């Protein structure tokens, strides 16, 4: 039976696996712990540093270029991975604030202010 990553349980098991954790680190190292989209724009976004007694802030994600639910054979292929900052990852996944809360095109006031 081929591997599937369709349900939340299947995805959770995959992302908790030792194989994924090792490959994720390989991708981060290959990408120099930098967001590849920011880098293409001439900017630098790097991972945060863990501070004693505080939870580490998540700045970077390792993203599958081709999602595992549709391309399970590419789930553990390094060339299918890219390091992205949270902002670029959300944009790629369609989770931007504009989609969550669209801006109103209607003006609040119709009359002129003098």
N, CA and C of each residue as an Amber inpcrd file, in Angstrom:
protein
   342
   0.8470000  -1.1950000   0.0000000   0.0000000   0.0000000   0.0000000
   0.8860000   1.2500000   0.0000000   0.6190000   2.1840000  -0.9040000
   1.4450000   3.3990000  -0.9620000   1.2130000   4.2980000   0.2510000
   2.2090000   5.1010000   0.5510000   2.0940000   6.0440000   1.6590000
   1.0470000   7.1050000   1.3380000   0.3040000   7.4830000   2.3590000
  -0.6750000   8.5550000   2.2080000  -0.5270000   9.5260000   3.3640000
  -0.7320000  10.7970000   3.0560000  -0.6890000  11.8540000   4.0670000
  -1.9120000  12.7380000   3.8900000  -3.0820000  12.1320000   3.9470000
  -4.3240000  12.8700000   3.7160000  -4.9630000  13.3550000   5.0200000
  -4.9350000  12.5330000   6.0620000  -5.5900000  12.9110000   7.3120000
  -4.6140000  13.6570000   8.2200000  -5.1630000  14.3770000   9.1940000
  -4.3210000  15.0880000  10.1620000  -3.4480000  14.1060000  10.9440000
  -3.9920000  12.9450000  11.2520000  -3.2360000  11.9270000  11.9980000
  -2.0490000  11.4260000  11.1720000  -2.2510000  11.1860000   9.8900000
  -1.1640000  10.7350000   9.0180000  -0.0850000  11.8090000   8.8900000
  -0.5120000  13.0580000   8.7560000   0.4490000  14.1590000   8.6310000
   1.2260000  14.3410000   9.9340000   0.5280000  14.2450000  11.0510000
   1.1790000  14.4100000  12.3520000   2.2360000  13.3250000  12.5600000
   1.9010000  12.0930000  12.2000000   2.8550000  10.9910000  12.3280000
   4.0780000  11.2500000  11.4500000   3.8630000  11.7440000  10.2380000
   4.9760000  12.0410000   9.3430000   5.8740000  13.1270000   9.9350000
   5.2670000  14.2480000  10.3690000   6.0600000  15.3750000  10.8690000
   6.7200000  15.0950000  12.2200000   6.3070000  14.0370000  12.9050000
   6.9640000  13.6300000  14.1450000   8.0050000  12.5400000  13.9250000
   8.1580000  12.0960000  12.6880000   9.0850000  11.0020000  12.4010000
  10.5410000  11.4760000  12.4240000  11.4250000  10.5730000  12.7740000
  12.8560000  10.8710000  12.7840000  13.3780000  11.2050000  11.3970000
  12.8390000  10.5250000  10.3710000  13.2800000  10.7760000   8.9960000
  12.9840000  12.2210000   8.5880000  11.7720000  12.7170000   8.9410000
  11.4240000  14.0970000   8.6140000  12.3030000  15.0830000   9.3800000
  12.4960000  14.8460000  10.6670000  13.2720000  15.7730000  11.4890000
  14.7030000  15.9080000  10.9740000  15.3020000  14.7920000  10.5390000
  16.6610000  14.8370000   9.9980000  16.6810000  15.5920000   8.6620000
  15.7300000  15.2650000   7.7750000  15.6880000  15.9130000   6.4640000
  15.4070000  17.4060000   6.6000000  14.5690000  17.7730000   7.5640000
  14.2570000  19.1850000   7.8210000  15.5330000  19.9480000   8.1750000
  16.3530000  19.3580000   9.0590000  17.6250000  19.9950000   9.4180000
  18.5660000  20.0910000   8.2190000  18.5580000  19.0620000   7.3810000
  19.3760000  19.0930000   6.1570000  18.9530000  20.2590000   5.2620000
  17.6440000  20.4840000   5.1400000  17.1390000  21.5800000   4.3120000
  17.5190000  22.9390000   4.9030000  17.3870000  23.0780000   6.2120000
  17.7660000  24.3370000   6.8750000  19.2560000  24.6260000   6.6710000
  20.0820000  23.6130000   6.8430000  21.5280000  23.7880000   6.6530000
  21.8460000  24.1400000   5.2040000  21.2300000  23.4260000   4.2620000
  21.4590000  23.7030000   2.8460000  21.0910000  25.1480000   2.5020000
  19.9990000  25.6390000   3.0950000  19.5060000  26.9910000   2.8100000
  20.1140000  28.0380000   3.7340000  21.1160000  27.6420000   4.5200000
  21.8290000  28.5520000   5.4150000  20.8950000  29.2210000   6.4280000
  19.8540000  28.4910000   6.8310000  18.8800000  28.9990000   7.8090000
  18.3110000  30.3590000   7.3920000  18.0530000  30.5240000   6.0910000
  17.5070000  31.7750000   5.5550000  16.2650000  31.4830000   4.7260000
  15.2840000  32.3880000   4.7870000  14.1120000  32.2930000   3.9270000
  14.5580000  32.4770000   2.4800000  14.2230000  31.5290000   1.6410000
  14.6600000  31.5750000   0.2530000  13.9080000  32.6200000  -0.5710000
  12.6630000  32.9170000  -0.2140000  11.9260000  33.9640000  -0.9370000
  12.4450000  35.3510000  -0.5620000  12.7400000  35.5590000   0.7270000
  13.3250000  36.8350000   1.1540000  14.6760000  37.0230000   0.4620000
  15.4580000  35.9660000   0.4240000  16.7840000  36.0110000  -0.1900000
  16.6810000  36.3980000  -1.6680000  15.6890000  35.8510000  -2.3590000
  15.4780000  36.1810000  -3.7770000  15.0980000  37.6520000  -3.9520000
  14.4750000  38.2400000  -2.9160000  14.1100000  39.6620000  -2.9470000
  15.2400000  40.5650000  -2.4560000  16.4080000  39.9730000  -2.1460000
  17.5390000  40.7570000  -1.6620000  17.4640000  41.0920000  -0.1850000
  16.6200000  40.3630000   0.5610000  16.4760000  40.5900000   2.0000000
  17.0040000  39.3660000   2.7470000  17.1650000  39.5080000   4.0400000
  17.6250000  38.3830000   4.8570000  16.6650000  38.1730000   6.0190000
  16.1120000  36.9760000   6.1110000  15.3080000  36.5780000   7.2610000
  15.9020000  35.2700000   7.7590000  16.4350000  35.3080000   8.9740000
  17.0900000  34.1300000   9.5470000  16.3080000  33.6220000  10.7460000
  16.6800000  32.4360000  11.1900000  16.0040000  31.8130000  12.3220000
  16.2910000  32.5720000  13.6180000  15.3780000  32.4690000  14.5710000
  15.5630000  33.1120000  15.8690000  16.5320000  32.2910000  16.7200000
  17.0110000  32.9000000  17.7910000  17.9300000  32.2340000  18.7080000
  17.1650000  31.9070000  19.9840000  17.3300000  30.6890000  20.4610000
  16.6540000  30.2690000  21.7000000  17.2540000  31.0000000  22.8850000
  16.3930000  31.6560000  23.6780000  16.8270000  32.3400000  24.8850000
  16.4740000  31.4960000  26.0950000  17.3650000  31.4750000  27.0660000
  17.1810000  30.6880000  28.2850000  15.8720000  31.0770000  28.9770000
  15.0590000  30.0800000  29.2810000  13.8210000  30.3090000  30.0130000
  12.6660000  30.8020000  29.1640000  12.8660000  30.9530000  27.8660000
  11.8040000  31.4200000  26.9760000  11.5770000  30.3950000  25.8770000
  10.3830000  30.4150000  25.3570000  10.0580000  29.5550000  24.2230000
  10.6750000  30.1630000  22.9590000  11.2550000  29.3210000  22.1100000
  11.8870000  29.8020000  20.8890000  10.8160000  30.3050000  19.9210000
  11.0240000  31.5040000  19.4060000  10.0990000  32.0790000  18.4380000
  10.2840000  31.3810000  17.0910000   9.1880000  30.9720000  16.4870000
   9.2620000  30.3230000  15.1770000   9.3180000  31.4080000  14.1090000
  10.4060000  31.4070000  13.3470000  10.6010000  32.3890000  12.2850000
  10.6050000  31.6970000  10.9250000  11.1840000  30.4900000  10.8780000
  11.3330000  29.7610000   9.6170000  10.5700000  28.4480000   9.6320000
  10.0530000  28.0850000   8.4700000   9.4290000  26.7860000   8.2510000
  10.1520000  26.0990000   7.1130000  10.1890000  24.7850000   7.1450000
  10.6630000  24.0350000   5.9870000   9.4080000  23.5780000   5.2590000
   9.2760000  24.0290000   4.0350000   8.0620000  23.8580000   3.2440000
   8.2750000  22.8360000   2.1380000   7.2460000  22.0280000   1.8900000
   7.2460000  21.1440000   0.7230000   6.7660000  21.9550000  -0.4790000
   7.5870000  22.0450000  -1.5020000   7.1810000  22.7490000  -2.7240000
   5.9510000  22.0780000  -3.3280000   5.9850000  20.7480000  -3.3530000
   4.8460000  19.9530000  -3.7970000   4.2710000  19.2710000  -2.5600000
   3.0370000  19.6170000  -2.1570000   2.4690000  19.1480000  -0.8890000
   2.4300000  17.6220000  -0.7630000   2.6830000  17.1460000   0.4460000
   2.7690000  15.7050000   0.6740000   1.4310000  14.9920000   0.4760000
   0.3210000  15.6880000   0.6730000  -0.9650000  15.0180000   0.4850000
  -1.2410000  14.6970000  -0.9820000  -0.6280000  15.4550000  -1.9000000
  -0.8070000  15.2060000  -3.3320000   0.4000000  14.5170000  -3.9710000
   1.5720000  14.6580000  -3.3620000   2.8100000  14.0780000  -3.8900000
   3.5420000  13.3170000  -2.7740000   2.9560000  12.2230000  -2.2630000
   3.5610000  11.5230000  -1.1280000   4.9550000  10.9680000  -1.4230000
   5.2450000  10.6560000  -2.6720000   6.5670000  10.1170000  -3.0140000
   7.6660000  11.1700000  -2.8540000   7.2920000  12.4560000  -2.8280000
   8.2730000  13.5460000  -2.6920000   8.4000000  14.0380000  -1.2510000
   7.7180000  13.3820000  -0.3230000   7.6970000  13.8390000   1.0700000
   9.0910000  13.8940000   1.6870000   9.9550000  12.9540000   1.3390000
  11.2990000  12.9000000   1.9220000  12.3870000  13.1380000   0.8770000
  12.0870000  14.0050000  -0.0950000  13.0530000  14.3720000  -1.1290000
  13.5520000  15.7840000  -0.8310000  14.8480000  15.9060000  -0.5790000
  15.4300000  17.1980000  -0.2000000  15.1560000  18.2830000  -1.2350000
  15.2000000  17.9500000  -2.5140000  14.9680000  18.9520000  -3.5590000
  13.5290000  19.4670000  -3.5800000  12.6200000  18.7870000  -2.8640000
  11.2400000  19.2410000  -2.7720000  11.0190000  20.1720000  -1.5810000
  12.0850000  20.4980000  -0.8600000  11.9670000  21.3290000   0.3350000
  12.5910000  22.6950000   0.1270000  12.0110000  23.6940000   0.7930000
  12.5670000  25.0370000   0.7930000  12.3220000  25.6620000   2.1540000
  13.2680000  26.4910000   2.5750000  13.1360000  27.1920000   3.8440000
  12.4250000  28.5120000   3.5770000  11.3270000  28.7430000   4.3010000
  10.5480000  29.9720000   4.1460000  10.2760000  30.5900000   5.5090000
  10.2210000  31.9220000   5.5400000   9.7910000  32.5980000   6.7640000
   8.2830000  32.3770000   6.9140000   7.7750000  32.6520000   8.0920000
   6.3480000  32.4550000   8.3600000   5.4980000  33.2530000   7.3630000
   5.8820000  34.4920000   7.0890000   5.1230000  35.3370000   6.1680000
   5.0430000  34.7090000   4.7820000   6.1750000  34.3270000   4.2060000
   6.1630000  33.7460000   2.8640000   5.4790000  32.3780000   2.8490000
   5.6120000  31.6110000   3.9140000   4.9310000  30.3200000   3.9780000
   3.4180000  30.5230000   3.9940000   2.9470000  31.4980000   4.7780000
   1.5130000  31.7800000   4.8210000   0.9980000  32.2730000   3.4790000
   1.7740000  33.1070000   2.8010000   1.3800000  33.5820000   1.4730000
   1.2680000  32.4000000   0.5160000   2.2770000  31.5340000   0.5280000
   2.2720000  30.3600000  -0.3610000   1.0570000  29.4760000  -0.1000000
   0.7060000  29.3210000   1.1640000  -0.4110000  28.4540000   1.5350000
  -1.7640000  29.1720000   1.4520000  -1.7630000  30.4460000   1.0590000
  -3.0090000  31.1850000   0.9240000  -3.6090000  31.6250000   2.2370000
  -2.7490000  31.7760000   3.2570000  -3.2230000  32.1750000   4.5820000
  -2.8370000  33.6170000   4.8800000  -3.1110000  34.5240000   3.9700000
  -2.7870000  35.9290000   4.2040000  -3.9400000  36.6050000   4.9250000
  -3.6580000  37.7070000   5.5740000  -4.6950000  38.4470000   6.3000000
  -5.7790000  38.9450000   5.3610000  -5.4330000  39.2490000   4.0980000
  -6.4310000  39.7100000   3.1410000  -7.4870000  38.6320000   2.8850000
  -7.0680000  37.3650000   2.9280000  -8.0230000  36.2790000   2.7170000
  -8.8570000  36.0450000   3.9640000  -8.2460000  36.2420000   5.1280000
  -8.9560000  36.0330000   6.3860000  -9.9300000  37.1740000   6.6380000
  -9.4640000  38.3930000   6.4120000 -10.2550000  39.5900000   6.6740000
 -10.0850000  40.5420000   5.4980000 -10.8640000  40.3550000   4.4150000
 -10.6890000  41.2130000   3.2300000 -10.9170000  42.6890000   3.5480000
 -10.1230000  43.5260000   2.8940000 -10.2810000  44.9670000   3.0730000
 -11.5440000  45.4320000   2.3620000 -12.2630000  46.3230000   3.0150000
 -13.4780000  46.8510000   2.4300000 -13.1280000  47.8750000   1.3560000
 -13.7730000  47.7540000   0.2190000 -13.5370000  48.6930000  -0.8780000
 -14.4280000  49.9370000  -0.7350000 -15.4890000  49.8230000   0.0610000
 -16.4160000  50.9180000   0.2260000 -15.8320000  51.9630000   1.1770000
 -15.9340000  53.2270000   0.7840000 -15.4700000  54.3070000   1.6410000
 -16.3850000  54.4370000   2.8470000 -15.7890000  54.7930000   3.9710000
 -16.5710000  54.9500000   5.1900000 -17.4850000  56.1710000   5.0980000
 -16.9990000  57.2330000   4.4710000 -17.7710000  58.4690000   4.3500000
 -17.9260000  58.7970000   2.8780000 -19.1550000  59.1910000   2.5100000
 -19.3990000  59.5390000   1.1130000 -19.2890000  61.0390000   0.8650000
 -19.4160000  61.8410000   1.9090000 -19.3390000  63.2780000   1.7270000
 -17.9070000  63.7780000   1.8910000 -17.6600000  64.9490000   1.3860000
 -16.2990000  65.5270000   1.4780000 -16.1220000  66.2340000   2.8170000
 -14.9040000  66.2690000   3.2640000 -14.5640000  66.9850000   4.4830000
 -13.7690000  68.2180000   4.1080000 -14.1870000  69.3720000   4.6060000
 -13.4790000  70.6110000   4.2970000 -12.8490000  71.1800000   5.4940000
